[in-house]
Amino acid sequence: MKNNESNESFRDSIATIDKEGDRAWIYAQKPKGKLYNKRTILTIIYLLIFFSLPFIKVDGDPLFLANISERKFILFGAIFWPQDLFLFVIGMLTFMVFIVLFTVVFGRVFCGWACPQTVFMEMVFRKIEYWIEGDANHQKALNKKKWDADKIIKKTSKISIFFLISFIIANTFLAYMISIDQVFDLYKQGLEKNVGTFISLLIFTTIFFFVFLWFREQVCIVVCPYGRLQGVLLDRNSILVVYDYIRGETRGKFKKNEVRTKGDCIDCFQCVKVCPTGIDIRNGTQLECINCTACIDACDHMMAGVGLPKGLIRLDSENGIASKQKLKLTTRTIAYCAVLLVLLGILITLLQSRTDVETTVMRTPGLLYQEAENNGISNLYNIKLVNKTHIKMPITLKLELGIGQIKMVGNEIINVEKESVAGGAFFIIFNRDQIKSRKTKFKIVVYSNGEKIETVQTTFLGPVFQAAAH
């Protein structure tokens, strides 16, 4: 890239580490502009959804739930159990391919606009910090200042609010795992009855508090692998936050009423000052860049101020900068789309074919066939029914095509309570003339309230020598 040759030291270090190898604190200047306003609106919608979803219920159950301990998952009101693990695997594969495809085309826009870490850090905690301590220069001055009443009040206020919000976030995540009703029950029951849960809640609160108070951008740079994966996923046609070095170089300070012979970059460093990870976007694509677009707003504001065209830093591809090419579909993008469509098709098919009740029928182990009246042969079977719905399901069984007879052990109807498991036993009786081999395959149809919900295939064990004699 045709960057300023005098500024190449960025390749040897990152902005958050100083020459001694210690943490260099980033004081990000408060952004403002059109894109920042859009991010604020998106954040409001994001937070409303995040904090309100645990309160939305379908037939008494949460709209979303990920109860790992009970192995119960609810997605848009549909309940998924361990038996649906294959759907989860297909769904995760589809999601990963989508992430790859999305990154190839749109770069790391998810990181800057939708990642929970960025949304909470930049659009919640950082805003509170600006409100209490002021902009970047005021924050620097406050940290260097000796401890007095003003500093104690501001630091205590910030820490208290940060911890409170972290506590609310931890409780919200807990609600996604055990439901909001159970969270309220925990507080009603008190600490003495739920010591382990409250300790876990305090640990997660402390982790969130530590991340947003101190660790901050290090999550994106050190912990999250996505920034490093972008080096593999991105190509020259990917949409990124990029600096138009052709138009911007050679950089030079702006002078009023000058006839400008240098590039449009006036070397004001506003793009660096607003960056939450402390990078200089003019040095090209870097793993620390989360595509938050704060530098675009800062640069556009300065360009407008000096009467130069906006867009020196913008959303574009490397080919778009170098050769003014428009975004085009590459072979790799088409291939990812094809794989994604196949996976989506498989996932949709599996979801549509998923039954409300999962039935398992097994012939009782250790038992042979039994002689029955009227020249019949019987086998004893066990049945297990998993009700995945929010309502009670009365189950009846029939043999497909009416061949043979079912005789239930106990009640004719098996009532399966909502979100629970029930079982039973029954005899299958065939006439000797219907038995043609040692094992005969047949199908059992499962009905609930007269509606067919599933067909299960199993085998019937019979006396083959007697069948042959006929």
C-alpha positions as a Python dict, from the first residue, in 0.01 Angstrom:
ca = {
    (1, 'M'): (0, 0, 0),
    (2, 'K'): (132, 341, -94),
    (3, 'N'): (141, 487, 256),
    (4, 'N'): (371, 754, 389),
    (5, 'E'): (716, 593, 386),
    (6, 'S'): (827, 789, 691),
    (7, 'N'): (565, 622, 910),
    (8, 'E'): (639, 248, 912),
    (9, 'S'): (691, 181, 1284),
    (10, 'F'): (329, 69, 1324),
    (11, 'R'): (425, -276, 1195),
    (12, 'D'): (651, -338, 1495),
    (13, 'S'): (401, -285, 1776),
    (14, 'I'): (37, -228, 1863),
    (15, 'A'): (-109, 91, 2009),
    (16, 'T'): (-203, -63, 2345),
    (17, 'I'): (154, -166, 2433),
    (18, 'D'): (427, 90, 2509),
    (19, 'K'): (801, 55, 2442),
    (20, 'E'): (857, -110, 2782),
    (21, 'G'): (591, -371, 2707),
    (22, 'D'): (339, -229, 2955),
    (23, 'R'): (-26, -155, 2891),
    (24, 'A'): (-76, 178, 2715),
    (25, 'W'): (-414, 315, 2818),
    (26, 'I'): (-639, 428, 2533),
    (27, 'Y'): (-819, 756, 2589),
    (28, 'A'): (-1065, 755, 2300),
    (29, 'Q'): (-1205, 1094, 2210),
    (30, 'K'): (-1584, 1110, 2208),
    (31, 'P'): (-1711, 1043, 1853),
    (32, 'K'): (-1984, 1243, 1687),
    (33, 'G'): (-2137, 1236, 1342),
    (34, 'K'): (-2391, 1071, 1117),
    (35, 'L'): (-2265, 713, 1156),
    (36, 'Y'): (-2226, 749, 1533),
    (37, 'N'): (-2587, 865, 1554),
    (38, 'K'): (-2697, 559, 1357),
    (39, 'R'): (-2497, 336, 1592),
    (40, 'T'): (-2670, 502, 1887),
    (41, 'I'): (-3014, 428, 1740),
    (42, 'L'): (-2911, 70, 1667),
    (43, 'T'): (-2779, 36, 2022),
    (44, 'I'): (-3110, 152, 2171),
    (45, 'I'): (-3295, -111, 1967),
    (46, 'Y'): (-3030, -370, 2056),
    (47, 'L'): (-3055, -303, 2430),
    (48, 'L'): (-3436, -298, 2426),
    (49, 'I'): (-3437, -641, 2264),
    (50, 'F'): (-3162, -780, 2489),
    (51, 'F'): (-3322, -674, 2817),
    (52, 'S'): (-3687, -737, 2718),
    (53, 'L'): (-3661, -1084, 2559),
    (54, 'P'): (-3649, -1273, 2892),
    (55, 'F'): (-3989, -1121, 2977),
    (56, 'I'): (-4155, -1232, 2651),
    (57, 'K'): (-4330, -1567, 2687),
    (58, 'V'): (-4507, -1818, 2463),
    (59, 'D'): (-4759, -2041, 2641),
    (60, 'G'): (-4591, -1966, 2972),
    (61, 'D'): (-4236, -2039, 2853),
    (62, 'P'): (-3967, -1785, 2752),
    (63, 'L'): (-3927, -1695, 2387),
    (64, 'F'): (-3556, -1778, 2423),
    (65, 'L'): (-3392, -2010, 2674),
    (66, 'A'): (-3057, -2192, 2693),
    (67, 'N'): (-3085, -2406, 3005),
    (68, 'I'): (-2766, -2609, 2980),
    (69, 'S'): (-2804, -2785, 3316),
    (70, 'E'): (-3147, -2923, 3223),
    (71, 'R'): (-3048, -2961, 2856),
    (72, 'K'): (-3349, -2760, 2748),
    (73, 'F'): (-3336, -2498, 2474),
    (74, 'I'): (-3614, -2275, 2345),
    (75, 'L'): (-3584, -2080, 2022),
    (76, 'F'): (-3873, -1856, 1910),
    (77, 'G'): (-4104, -2058, 2137),
    (78, 'A'): (-4003, -2400, 1995),
    (79, 'I'): (-3857, -2634, 2257),
    (80, 'F'): (-3543, -2834, 2174),
    (81, 'W'): (-3417, -3126, 2381),
    (82, 'P'): (-3099, -3339, 2367),
    (83, 'Q'): (-3273, -3553, 2102),
    (84, 'D'): (-3251, -3250, 1872),
    (85, 'L'): (-2872, -3224, 1900),
    (86, 'F'): (-2828, -3288, 1528),
    (87, 'L'): (-3036, -2976, 1457),
    (88, 'F'): (-2805, -2775, 1680),
    (89, 'V'): (-2499, -2907, 1496),
    (90, 'I'): (-2648, -2821, 1155),
    (91, 'G'): (-2751, -2481, 1288),
    (92, 'M'): (-2399, -2408, 1417),
    (93, 'L'): (-2243, -2512, 1086),
    (94, 'T'): (-2485, -2283, 903),
    (95, 'F'): (-2404, -1996, 1141),
    (96, 'M'): (-2026, -2040, 1098),
    (97, 'V'): (-2055, -2045, 718),
    (98, 'F'): (-2272, -1733, 740),
    (99, 'I'): (-2008, -1558, 953),
    (100, 'V'): (-1738, -1651, 701),
    (101, 'L'): (-1949, -1532, 407),
    (102, 'F'): (-2053, -1213, 584),
    (103, 'T'): (-1690, -1135, 672),
    (104, 'V'): (-1566, -1202, 318),
    (105, 'V'): (-1816, -949, 182),
    (106, 'F'): (-1863, -695, 463),
    (107, 'G'): (-1549, -730, 673),
    (108, 'R'): (-1577, -678, 1050),
    (109, 'V'): (-1888, -462, 1052),
    (110, 'F'): (-2042, -706, 1302),
    (111, 'C'): (-1761, -626, 1549),
    (112, 'G'): (-1821, -253, 1538),
    (113, 'W'): (-2198, -245, 1515),
    (114, 'A'): (-2347, -561, 1671),
    (115, 'C'): (-2091, -742, 1890),
    (116, 'P'): (-2211, -730, 2255),
    (117, 'Q'): (-1859, -638, 2373),
    (118, 'T'): (-1844, -332, 2146),
    (119, 'V'): (-2206, -229, 2200),
    (120, 'F'): (-2176, -231, 2579),
    (121, 'M'): (-1821, -91, 2592),
    (122, 'E'): (-1848, 191, 2339),
    (123, 'M'): (-2218, 276, 2349),
    (124, 'V'): (-2300, 221, 2717),
    (125, 'F'): (-1998, 222, 2951),
    (126, 'R'): (-1793, 469, 2745),
    (127, 'K'): (-2089, 710, 2727),
    (128, 'I'): (-2125, 693, 3106),
    (129, 'E'): (-1751, 761, 3138),
    (130, 'Y'): (-1781, 1067, 2912),
    (131, 'W'): (-2076, 1187, 3121),
    (132, 'I'): (-1894, 1152, 3455),
    (133, 'E'): (-1529, 1222, 3372),
    (134, 'G'): (-1553, 1423, 3051),
    (135, 'D'): (-1382, 1373, 2715),
    (136, 'A'): (-1039, 1215, 2660),
    (137, 'N'): (-833, 1516, 2774),
    (138, 'H'): (-1041, 1556, 3090),
    (139, 'Q'): (-999, 1186, 3167),
    (140, 'K'): (-622, 1211, 3131),
    (141, 'A'): (-612, 1512, 3357),
    (142, 'L'): (-833, 1343, 3616),
    (143, 'N'): (-613, 1032, 3627),
    (144, 'K'): (-299, 1242, 3675),
    (145, 'K'): (-468, 1459, 3936),
    (146, 'K'): (-406, 1398, 4306),
    (147, 'W'): (-689, 1238, 4501),
    (148, 'D'): (-928, 1504, 4622),
    (149, 'A'): (-1304, 1523, 4680),
    (150, 'D'): (-1380, 1582, 4310),
    (151, 'K'): (-1174, 1283, 4194),
    (152, 'I'): (-1311, 1055, 4467),
    (153, 'I'): (-1671, 1144, 4379),
    (154, 'K'): (-1619, 1093, 4005),
    (155, 'K'): (-1426, 766, 4038),
    (156, 'T'): (-1664, 626, 4299),
    (157, 'S'): (-1966, 721, 4089),
    (158, 'K'): (-1820, 561, 3777),
    (159, 'I'): (-1718, 240, 3955),
    (160, 'S'): (-2057, 210, 4128),
    (161, 'I'): (-2255, 260, 3807),
    (162, 'F'): (-2025, 23, 3614),
    (163, 'F'): (-2071, -247, 3879),
    (164, 'L'): (-2449, -197, 3889),
    (165, 'I'): (-2482, -228, 3511),
    (166, 'S'): (-2253, -535, 3515),
    (167, 'F'): (-2480, -687, 3780),
    (168, 'I'): (-2788, -620, 3564),
    (169, 'I'): (-2616, -776, 3260),
    (170, 'A'): (-2520, -1084, 3463),
    (171, 'N'): (-2879, -1124, 3584),
    (172, 'T'): (-3008, -1088, 3228),
    (173, 'F'): (-2773, -1361, 3103),
    (174, 'L'): (-2889, -1578, 3395),
    (175, 'A'): (-3250, -1516, 3287),
    (176, 'Y'): (-3162, -1643, 2939),
    (177, 'M'): (-3030, -1962, 3104),
    (178, 'I'): (-3294, -2040, 3367),
    (179, 'S'): (-3584, -1798, 3282),
    (180, 'I'): (-3669, -1465, 3440),
    (181, 'D'): (-3927, -1627, 3670),
    (182, 'Q'): (-3663, -1847, 3830),
    (183, 'V'): (-3432, -1546, 3871),
    (184, 'F'): (-3705, -1367, 4068),
    (185, 'D'): (-3765, -1686, 4269),
    (186, 'L'): (-3395, -1697, 4361),
    (187, 'Y'): (-3417, -1352, 4518),
    (188, 'K'): (-3743, -1440, 4695),
    (189, 'Q'): (-3589, -1757, 4842),
    (190, 'G'): (-3285, -1565, 4964),
    (191, 'L'): (-2912, -1615, 4976),
    (192, 'E'): (-2909, -1905, 5222),
    (193, 'K'): (-3100, -2136, 4984),
    (194, 'N'): (-2907, -2045, 4667),
    (195, 'V'): (-2551, -1981, 4778),
    (196, 'G'): (-2392, -2146, 4473),
    (197, 'T'): (-2608, -1953, 4225),
    (198, 'F'): (-2540, -1620, 4395),
    (199, 'I'): (-2166, -1689, 4401),
    (200, 'S'): (-2176, -1767, 4027),
    (201, 'L'): (-2375, -1450, 3968),
    (202, 'L'): (-2119, -1246, 4161),
    (203, 'I'): (-1832, -1404, 3964),
    (204, 'F'): (-1991, -1317, 3629),
    (205, 'T'): (-2072, -967, 3751),
    (206, 'T'): (-1707, -921, 3851),
    (207, 'I'): (-1587, -1051, 3512),
    (208, 'F'): (-1813, -806, 3323),
    (209, 'F'): (-1709, -525, 3557),
    (210, 'F'): (-1338, -604, 3507),
    (211, 'V'): (-1376, -619, 3128),
    (212, 'F'): (-1557, -288, 3094),
    (213, 'L'): (-1364, -98, 3359),
    (214, 'W'): (-1009, -210, 3279),
    (215, 'F'): (-962, -483, 3014),
    (216, 'R'): (-1171, -304, 2749),
    (217, 'E'): (-1029, -317, 2395),
    (218, 'Q'): (-795, -601, 2496),
    (219, 'V'): (-1092, -837, 2455),
    (220, 'C'): (-1097, -759, 2081),
    (221, 'I'): (-719, -754, 2042),
    (222, 'V'): (-602, -1037, 2271),
    (223, 'V'): (-895, -1265, 2354),
    (224, 'C'): (-1128, -1270, 2052),
    (225, 'P'): (-990, -1485, 1766),
    (226, 'Y'): (-1213, -1318, 1508),
    (227, 'G'): (-968, -1032, 1446),
    (228, 'R'): (-696, -1280, 1354),
    (229, 'L'): (-931, -1486, 1140),
    (230, 'Q'): (-1006, -1182, 927),
    (231, 'G'): (-656, -1212, 777),
    (232, 'V'): (-770, -1542, 626),
    (233, 'L'): (-1128, -1445, 547),
    (234, 'L'): (-1080, -1100, 394),
    (235, 'D'): (-977, -1036, 38),
    (236, 'R'): (-924, -723, -171),
    (237, 'N'): (-1297, -702, -251),
    (238, 'S'): (-1414, -711, 113),
    (239, 'I'): (-1590, -401, 243),
    (240, 'L'): (-1373, -237, 511),
    (241, 'V'): (-1314, 94, 681),
    (242, 'V'): (-1029, 216, 460),
    (243, 'Y'): (-822, 528, 405),
    (244, 'D'): (-802, 655, 46),
    (245, 'Y'): (-424, 683, 35),
    (246, 'I'): (-428, 776, -336),
    (247, 'R'): (-628, 1084, -261),
    (248, 'G'): (-480, 1151, 85),
    (249, 'E'): (-105, 1124, 27),
    (250, 'T'): (125, 1305, 66),
    (251, 'R'): (-5, 1428, 401),
    (252, 'G'): (42, 1785, 517),
    (253, 'K'): (-103, 2034, 761),
    (254, 'F'): (-379, 2259, 629),
    (255, 'K'): (-311, 2628, 590),
    (256, 'K'): (-586, 2881, 538),
    (257, 'N'): (-611, 3032, 187),
    (258, 'E'): (-334, 2805, 56),
    (259, 'V'): (-329, 2653, -292),
    (260, 'R'): (-300, 2292, -178),
    (261, 'T'): (-49, 2080, -369),
    (262, 'K'): (-35, 1796, -116),
    (263, 'G'): (-287, 1521, -60),
    (264, 'D'): (-620, 1576, 113),
    (265, 'C'): (-505, 1428, 446),
    (266, 'I'): (-432, 1727, 667),
    (267, 'D'): (-257, 1510, 930),
    (268, 'C'): (-493, 1621, 1208),
    (269, 'F'): (-487, 1277, 1379),
    (270, 'Q'): (-858, 1301, 1459),
    (271, 'C'): (-907, 952, 1315),
    (272, 'V'): (-651, 820, 1565),
    (273, 'K'): (-790, 1012, 1861),
    (274, 'V'): (-1143, 869, 1826),
    (275, 'C'): (-1031, 510, 1761),
    (276, 'P'): (-1130, 285, 2057),
    (277, 'T'): (-835, 54, 1987),
    (278, 'G'): (-584, 335, 1927),
    (279, 'I'): (-484, 249, 1567),
    (280, 'D'): (-403, 481, 1279),
    (281, 'I'): (-637, 369, 999),
    (282, 'R'): (-406, 540, 749),
    (283, 'N'): (-162, 251, 801),
    (284, 'G'): (-401, 10, 632),
    (285, 'T'): (-611, -284, 750),
    (286, 'Q'): (-507, -396, 1099),
    (287, 'L'): (-631, -671, 1328),
    (288, 'E'): (-725, -412, 1594),
    (289, 'C'): (-973, -237, 1363),
    (290, 'I'): (-1330, -330, 1455),
    (291, 'N'): (-1496, -124, 1178),
    (292, 'C'): (-1678, 97, 1429),
    (293, 'T'): (-1662, 384, 1171),
    (294, 'A'): (-1577, 647, 1436),
    (295, 'C'): (-1279, 753, 1223),
    (296, 'I'): (-1508, 810, 923),
    (297, 'D'): (-1719, 1059, 1119),
    (298, 'A'): (-1409, 1234, 1255),
    (299, 'C'): (-1247, 1262, 913),
    (300, 'D'): (-1566, 1380, 740),
    (301, 'H'): (-1606, 1650, 1004),
    (302, 'M'): (-1251, 1777, 943),
    (303, 'M'): (-1287, 1761, 564),
    (304, 'A'): (-1606, 1964, 583),
    (305, 'G'): (-1429, 2213, 811),
    (306, 'V'): (-1147, 2280, 562),
    (307, 'G'): (-1365, 2266, 251),
    (308, 'L'): (-1236, 1936, 112),
    (309, 'P'): (-1457, 1648, -12),
    (310, 'K'): (-1575, 1396, 246),
    (311, 'G'): (-1497, 1027, 216),
    (312, 'L'): (-1120, 1032, 261),
    (313, 'I'): (-1185, 752, 508),
    (314, 'R'): (-1487, 546, 407),
    (315, 'L'): (-1642, 204, 372),
    (316, 'D'): (-1485, 57, 59),
    (317, 'S'): (-1269, -232, -61),
    (318, 'E'): (-895, -228, -125),
    (319, 'N'): (-963, -272, -496),
    (320, 'G'): (-1213, 11, -472),
    (321, 'I'): (-936, 240, -344),
    (322, 'A'): (-657, 118, -571),
    (323, 'S'): (-843, 91, -899),
    (324, 'K'): (-1186, 244, -830),
    (325, 'Q'): (-1348, -99, -882),
    (326, 'K'): (-1700, -151, -759),
    (327, 'L'): (-1783, -446, -533),
    (328, 'K'): (-1817, -766, -732),
    (329, 'L'): (-1892, -1129, -655),
    (330, 'T'): (-1584, -1347, -646),
    (331, 'T'): (-1563, -1722, -698),
    (332, 'R'): (-1503, -1770, -327),
    (333, 'T'): (-1809, -1565, -234),
    (334, 'I'): (-2028, -1762, -476),
    (335, 'A'): (-1895, -2090, -333),
    (336, 'Y'): (-1972, -1977, 25),
    (337, 'C'): (-2322, -1874, -85),
    (338, 'A'): (-2382, -2215, -242),
    (339, 'V'): (-2271, -2400, 72),
    (340, 'L'): (-2480, -2167, 287),
    (341, 'L'): (-2791, -2226, 76),
    (342, 'V'): (-2743, -2604, 98),
    (343, 'L'): (-2703, -2590, 476),
    (344, 'L'): (-3004, -2359, 510),
    (345, 'G'): (-3209, -2597, 298),
    (346, 'I'): (-3108, -2894, 516),
    (347, 'L'): (-3179, -2699, 836),
    (348, 'I'): (-3523, -2580, 718),
    (349, 'T'): (-3614, -2933, 604),
    (350, 'L'): (-3511, -3081, 939),
    (351, 'L'): (-3700, -2814, 1133),
    (352, 'Q'): (-4015, -2870, 928),
    (353, 'S'): (-3993, -3248, 968),
    (354, 'R'): (-3934, -3219, 1343),
    (355, 'T'): (-4227, -3368, 1535),
    (356, 'D'): (-4391, -3231, 1849),
    (357, 'V'): (-4359, -3570, 2017),
    (358, 'E'): (-4055, -3793, 1978),
    (359, 'T'): (-4138, -4161, 2008),
    (360, 'T'): (-3906, -4451, 2084),
    (361, 'V'): (-4047, -4805, 2062),
    (362, 'M'): (-3838, -5106, 2162),
    (363, 'R'): (-3929, -5468, 2200),
    (364, 'T'): (-3886, -5565, 2566),
    (365, 'P'): (-3537, -5719, 2591),
    (366, 'G'): (-3500, -6078, 2712),
    (367, 'L'): (-3851, -6184, 2609),
    (368, 'L'): (-3941, -6410, 2317),
    (369, 'Y'): (-4278, -6418, 2147),
    (370, 'Q'): (-4584, -6538, 2339),
    (371, 'E'): (-4872, -6757, 2231),
    (372, 'A'): (-5202, -6565, 2213),
    (373, 'E'): (-5561, -6671, 2172),
    (374, 'N'): (-5723, -6721, 1832),
    (375, 'N'): (-5402, -6851, 1674),
    (376, 'G'): (-5212, -6533, 1756),
    (377, 'I'): (-4850, -6452, 1841),
    (378, 'S'): (-4767, -6153, 2061),
    (379, 'N'): (-4459, -5944, 2144),
    (380, 'L'): (-4426, -5706, 2439),
    (381, 'Y'): (-4297, -5354, 2366),
    (382, 'N'): (-4193, -5053, 2571),
    (383, 'I'): (-4265, -4701, 2450),
    (384, 'K'): (-4102, -4372, 2551),
    (385, 'L'): (-4263, -4041, 2452),
    (386, 'V'): (-4098, -3697, 2474),
    (387, 'N'): (-4342, -3407, 2458),
    (388, 'K'): (-4161, -3104, 2313),
    (389, 'T'): (-4462, -2873, 2326),
    (390, 'H'): (-4621, -2637, 2578),
    (391, 'I'): (-4942, -2842, 2606),
    (392, 'K'): (-5047, -3181, 2739),
    (393, 'M'): (-5055, -3448, 2465),
    (394, 'P'): (-5293, -3751, 2483),
    (395, 'I'): (-5128, -4026, 2275),
    (396, 'T'): (-5293, -4324, 2107),
    (397, 'L'): (-5125, -4590, 1893),
    (398, 'K'): (-5241, -4770, 1580),
    (399, 'L'): (-5079, -5018, 1343),
    (400, 'E'): (-5025, -4894, 990),
    (401, 'L'): (-5271, -5042, 738),
    (402, 'G'): (-5460, -5207, 1024),
    (403, 'I'): (-5247, -5522, 1018),
    (404, 'G'): (-5241, -5693, 1356),
    (405, 'Q'): (-5363, -5559, 1689),
    (406, 'I'): (-5232, -5335, 1968),
    (407, 'K'): (-5322, -5421, 2325),
    (408, 'M'): (-5211, -5160, 2579),
    (409, 'V'): (-5091, -5253, 2924),
    (410, 'G'): (-5302, -5023, 3140),
    (411, 'N'): (-5478, -4719, 2991),
    (412, 'E'): (-5549, -4703, 2619),
    (413, 'I'): (-5436, -4340, 2615),
    (414, 'I'): (-5090, -4229, 2730),
    (415, 'N'): (-5106, -3872, 2862),
    (416, 'V'): (-4776, -3689, 2824),
    (417, 'E'): (-4754, -3366, 3021),
    (418, 'K'): (-4604, -3059, 2855),
    (419, 'E'): (-4224, -3058, 2826),
    (420, 'S'): (-4199, -3397, 2990),
    (421, 'V'): (-4139, -3765, 2924),
    (422, 'A'): (-4387, -4052, 2963),
    (423, 'G'): (-4374, -4421, 2892),
    (424, 'G'): (-4583, -4732, 2874),
    (425, 'A'): (-4602, -5090, 2755),
    (426, 'F'): (-4817, -5271, 2502),
    (427, 'F'): (-4854, -5600, 2316),
    (428, 'I'): (-4852, -5636, 1940),
    (429, 'I'): (-5052, -5940, 1828),
    (430, 'F'): (-5021, -6091, 1481),
    (431, 'N'): (-5199, -6388, 1339),
    (432, 'R'): (-4964, -6678, 1266),
    (433, 'D'): (-5051, -6654, 897),
    (434, 'Q'): (-4910, -6300, 885),
    (435, 'I'): (-4565, -6408, 1009),
    (436, 'K'): (-4339, -6492, 715),
    (437, 'S'): (-3992, -6462, 874),
    (438, 'R'): (-3810, -6465, 1202),
    (439, 'K'): (-3828, -6083, 1217),
    (440, 'T'): (-4114, -5895, 1057),
    (441, 'K'): (-4087, -5519, 1007),
    (442, 'F'): (-4399, -5310, 1065),
    (443, 'K'): (-4494, -4950, 1149),
    (444, 'I'): (-4679, -4795, 1442),
    (445, 'V'): (-4863, -4467, 1386),
    (446, 'V'): (-4872, -4219, 1677),
    (447, 'Y'): (-5185, -4004, 1710),
    (448, 'S'): (-5279, -3716, 1938),
    (449, 'N'): (-5636, -3586, 1943),
    (450, 'G'): (-5700, -3771, 1617),
    (451, 'E'): (-5404, -3609, 1440),
    (452, 'K'): (-5116, -3817, 1308),
    (453, 'I'): (-4787, -3692, 1448),
    (454, 'E'): (-4531, -3962, 1384),
    (455, 'T'): (-4469, -4306, 1235),
    (456, 'V'): (-4228, -4544, 1406),
    (457, 'Q'): (-4084, -4862, 1254),
    (458, 'T'): (-3992, -5163, 1462),
    (459, 'T'): (-3970, -5544, 1428),
    (460, 'F'): (-4184, -5838, 1540),
    (461, 'L'): (-4018, -6159, 1656),
    (462, 'G'): (-4203, -6474, 1548),
    (463, 'P'): (-4166, -6854, 1520),
    (464, 'V'): (-4017, -6889, 1177),
    (465, 'F'): (-4050, -7266, 1161),
    (466, 'Q'): (-4423, -7244, 1220),
    (467, 'A'): (-4460, -6981, 955),
    (468, 'A'): (-4272, -7204, 710),
    (469, 'A'): (-4499, -7498, 789),
    (470, 'H'): (-4795, -7301, 662),
}
